[in-house]
Amino acid sequence: MALAGLLVLAGYILACLANDSVAQSGVEDVTFGQIVCRELTVVNEEGCESINLRTDEYGGVVSAIGKADGAASLTNNKYVGSMAIHNKGGEYVFQASVTERG
């Protein structure tokens, strides 16, 4: 058991010395087969929210936020599906929706 612990520790030290642990540092291109989450936020180079994908027990929302604070969104829940575009003041410029009645 002690030998196994020493081998694990030696492997960790060698990986650190070889700079083989890059999971947390730097930007790298990575391909995933599937990402599972309830909310995903993408930020731009300034750190501002650009894209937001979220879901809850009622449905989901996809939002795209522009640099000038305008936004477009697609929403669905058990009652309605809608598309909306907002100007930088947050006012609706365009909205279309379908309710359970059509």
BAFI-215818 format. One line per 2 residues: their letters; for each residue x, y, z of N, C-alpha, C. Coordinates in Angstrom, 2 decimals. Layout:
N
A = X/Y/Z/X/Y/Z/X/Y/Z  ...
***
This chain:
102
MA = 0.83/-1.18/0.00/0.00/0.00/0.00/0.87/1.24/0.00  1.94/1.24/0.79/2.84/2.39/0.85/3.53/2.59/-0.48
LA = 3.88/1.47/-1.14/4.54/1.57/-2.44/3.60/2.21/-3.47  2.32/1.83/-3.43/1.35/2.41/-4.35/1.21/3.91/-4.12
GL = 1.19/4.32/-2.87/1.11/5.74/-2.55/2.32/6.50/-3.06  3.49/5.90/-2.91/4.72/6.54/-3.41/4.71/6.66/-4.93
LV = 4.19/5.64/-5.62/4.12/5.69/-7.08/3.15/6.78/-7.55  2.04/6.93/-6.87/1.08/7.98/-7.21/1.72/9.35/-7.00
LA = 2.37/9.53/-5.87/3.04/10.80/-5.58/4.15/11.08/-6.60  4.92/10.06/-6.95/5.99/10.24/-7.93/5.41/10.62/-9.29
GY = 4.30/10.00/-9.69/3.64/10.35/-10.95/3.16/11.78/-10.96  2.62/12.23/-9.85/2.15/13.61/-9.74/3.32/14.58/-9.86
IL = 4.38/14.30/-9.17/5.55/15.19/-9.20/6.15/15.23/-10.61  6.26/14.07/-11.26/6.80/14.03/-12.62/5.91/14.80/-13.59
AC = 4.61/14.66/-13.45/3.68/15.40/-14.32/3.83/16.90/-14.11  4.00/17.33/-12.87/4.19/18.76/-12.59/5.50/19.26/-13.18
LA = 6.56/18.47/-13.05/7.85/18.87/-13.58/7.85/18.91/-15.11  7.12/18.01/-15.71/7.05/17.96/-17.17/6.04/18.96/-17.71
ND = 5.38/19.70/-16.82/4.35/20.68/-17.19/3.26/20.01/-18.01  2.87/18.84/-17.59/1.91/18.01/-18.30/0.47/18.27/-17.86
SV = 0.27/19.10/-16.85/-1.08/19.36/-16.35/-1.54/20.73/-16.82  -2.29/20.76/-17.95/-2.73/22.02/-18.55/-4.25/22.14/-18.55
AQ = -4.93/21.36/-17.76/-6.39/21.38/-17.78/-6.95/22.72/-17.31  -6.28/23.41/-16.41/-6.81/24.66/-15.87/-6.18/25.91/-16.46
SG = -5.11/25.79/-17.23/-4.44/26.99/-17.68/-4.48/27.10/-19.20  -4.58/28.33/-19.70/-4.51/28.57/-21.12/-5.77/28.21/-21.87
VE = -5.86/28.73/-23.07/-7.00/28.45/-23.93/-6.60/27.36/-24.91  -7.42/26.34/-25.00/-7.15/25.24/-25.91/-8.43/24.88/-26.65
DV = -8.28/24.39/-27.87/-9.42/23.87/-28.61/-9.72/22.48/-28.11  -10.98/22.27/-27.73/-11.39/20.97/-27.20/-12.70/20.59/-27.88
TF = -12.85/19.34/-28.21/-14.09/18.85/-28.79/-14.76/17.91/-27.80  -16.03/18.17/-27.52/-16.81/17.33/-26.63/-17.92/16.67/-27.44
GQ = -18.25/15.48/-27.08/-19.38/14.82/-27.70/-20.70/15.38/-27.19  -20.74/15.71/-25.90/-21.96/16.21/-25.29/-21.59/16.97/-24.02
IV = -22.23/18.11/-23.82/-22.10/18.87/-22.58/-23.48/18.89/-21.94  -23.58/18.51/-20.69/-24.87/18.48/-20.01/-24.85/19.52/-18.89
CR = -25.78/20.47/-18.95/-25.89/21.49/-17.90/-27.28/22.11/-17.97  -27.66/22.86/-16.95/-28.95/23.54/-16.93/-28.83/24.98/-17.44
EL = -27.62/25.52/-17.39/-27.40/26.87/-17.90/-25.97/26.99/-18.41  -25.83/27.67/-19.53/-24.52/27.90/-20.13/-24.45/29.36/-20.55
TV = -23.44/30.08/-20.08/-23.25/31.47/-20.43/-21.92/31.61/-21.16  -21.95/32.28/-22.31/-20.75/32.55/-23.08/-20.46/34.04/-22.95
VN = -19.22/34.37/-22.61/-18.84/35.78/-22.46/-17.89/36.16/-23.59  -17.88/37.46/-23.92/-16.97/37.95/-24.95/-15.61/38.28/-24.35
EE = -14.72/38.84/-25.17/-13.37/39.11/-24.68/-13.32/40.15/-23.57  -14.37/40.98/-23.42/-14.43/41.93/-22.31/-15.04/41.33/-21.05
GC = -15.51/40.09/-21.13/-16.13/39.45/-19.98/-17.62/39.69/-19.87  -18.22/40.32/-20.88/-19.67/40.58/-20.88/-20.42/39.39/-21.48
ES = -21.60/39.11/-20.95/-22.42/38.00/-21.43/-22.82/38.24/-22.88  -22.58/37.24/-23.74/-22.94/37.31/-25.15/-24.06/36.34/-25.51
IN = -23.97/35.13/-24.99/-24.96/34.09/-25.26/-25.35/33.45/-23.93  -26.64/33.17/-23.76/-27.09/32.47/-22.57/-28.07/31.40/-22.99
LR = -27.82/30.17/-22.58/-28.74/29.05/-22.80/-29.15/28.56/-21.42  -30.44/28.47/-21.17/-30.86/27.98/-19.85/-32.18/27.23/-19.98
TD = -32.39/26.38/-19.00/-33.61/25.59/-18.96/-34.06/25.43/-17.52  -35.33/25.17/-17.35/-35.87/24.85/-16.03/-37.02/23.87/-16.22
EY = -37.82/23.66/-15.21/-38.89/22.66/-15.31/-40.01/23.07/-16.27  -40.04/24.34/-16.72/-41.11/24.83/-17.59/-40.72/24.91/-19.06
GG = -39.43/25.01/-19.36/-39.00/25.14/-20.75/-37.58/25.65/-20.81  -37.30/26.45/-21.85/-35.94/26.93/-22.01/-35.89/28.26/-22.73
VV = -34.70/28.89/-22.68/-34.47/30.19/-23.30/-33.08/30.18/-23.95  -33.01/30.73/-25.15/-31.74/31.00/-25.81/-31.70/32.50/-26.03
SA = -30.69/33.18/-25.51/-30.57/34.63/-25.64/-29.22/34.98/-26.24  -29.23/35.97/-27.13/-28.00/36.54/-27.68/-28.02/38.03/-27.37
IG = -26.95/38.50/-26.73/-26.87/39.89/-26.30/-25.79/40.57/-27.11  -26.12/41.70/-27.75/-25.16/42.42/-28.55/-24.31/43.36/-27.72
KA = -23.22/43.85/-28.32/-22.33/44.77/-27.60/-23.02/46.08/-27.27  -24.02/46.47/-28.05/-24.76/47.70/-27.78/-25.96/47.45/-26.88
DG = -25.99/46.30/-26.20/-27.04/45.91/-25.25/-28.38/45.55/-25.88  -28.45/45.45/-27.20/-29.63/44.89/-27.81/-29.62/43.39/-27.59
AA = -30.78/42.74/-27.71/-30.83/41.30/-27.45/-31.90/40.64/-28.30  -31.68/39.37/-28.57/-32.68/38.54/-29.25/-32.83/37.26/-28.44
SL = -34.06/36.77/-28.35/-34.27/35.56/-27.55/-35.33/34.66/-28.17  -35.16/33.38/-27.93/-36.16/32.35/-28.26/-36.54/31.70/-26.94
TN = -37.83/31.59/-26.68/-38.32/31.07/-25.40/-39.42/30.04/-25.65  -39.44/29.01/-24.83/-40.58/28.10/-24.85/-40.86/27.60/-23.44
NK = -42.13/27.36/-23.17/-42.54/26.74/-21.91/-43.82/25.98/-22.19  -44.52/25.53/-21.18/-45.70/24.69/-21.42/-46.89/25.48/-21.98
YV = -46.81/26.83/-21.98/-47.91/27.64/-22.48/-47.62/28.35/-23.79  -46.37/28.71/-24.05/-46.08/29.58/-25.18/-44.68/29.32/-25.74
GS = -44.52/29.63/-27.02/-43.21/29.70/-27.65/-43.10/31.09/-28.24  -41.96/31.76/-28.08/-41.87/33.13/-28.59/-40.48/33.47/-29.09
MA = -40.45/34.49/-29.95/-39.21/35.11/-30.41/-39.33/36.58/-30.05  -38.23/37.17/-29.62/-38.27/38.59/-29.26/-36.94/39.25/-29.58
IH = -37.02/40.52/-29.97/-35.83/41.35/-30.17/-36.04/42.61/-29.35  -35.03/42.95/-28.54/-35.09/44.14/-27.70/-34.02/45.14/-28.15
NK = -34.33/46.43/-28.03/-33.30/47.43/-28.31/-32.46/47.65/-27.06  -31.49/48.53/-27.13/-30.59/48.71/-25.98/-31.30/49.30/-24.77
GG = -32.48/49.86/-24.93/-33.26/50.34/-23.80/-34.12/49.26/-23.17  -34.07/48.04/-23.72/-34.85/46.93/-23.18/-36.27/46.88/-23.70
EY = -36.63/47.76/-24.65/-37.98/47.78/-25.21/-38.09/46.77/-26.35  -39.29/46.17/-26.50/-39.51/45.23/-27.60/-39.47/45.97/-28.92
VF = -38.68/45.47/-29.86/-38.68/45.96/-31.22/-39.52/45.01/-32.07  -39.45/43.73/-31.72/-40.21/42.70/-32.42/-40.54/41.59/-31.43
QA = -41.77/41.10/-31.52/-42.14/39.93/-30.71/-43.18/39.12/-31.45  -42.96/37.83/-31.51/-43.92/36.90/-32.12/-44.04/35.71/-31.19
SV = -45.28/35.25/-31.00/-45.46/34.11/-30.09/-46.61/33.24/-30.55  -46.60/32.03/-30.07/-47.67/31.06/-30.31/-48.09/30.53/-28.94
TE = -49.38/30.59/-28.66/-49.89/30.09/-27.39/-50.44/28.68/-27.58  -50.90/28.10/-26.51/-51.47/26.76/-26.60/-52.74/26.74/-27.44
RG = -53.35/27.89/-27.65/-54.56/27.98/-28.48/-54.25/28.24/-29.94  -52.97/28.48/-30.26/-52.59/28.69/-31.67/-52.24/30.07/-32.03
***
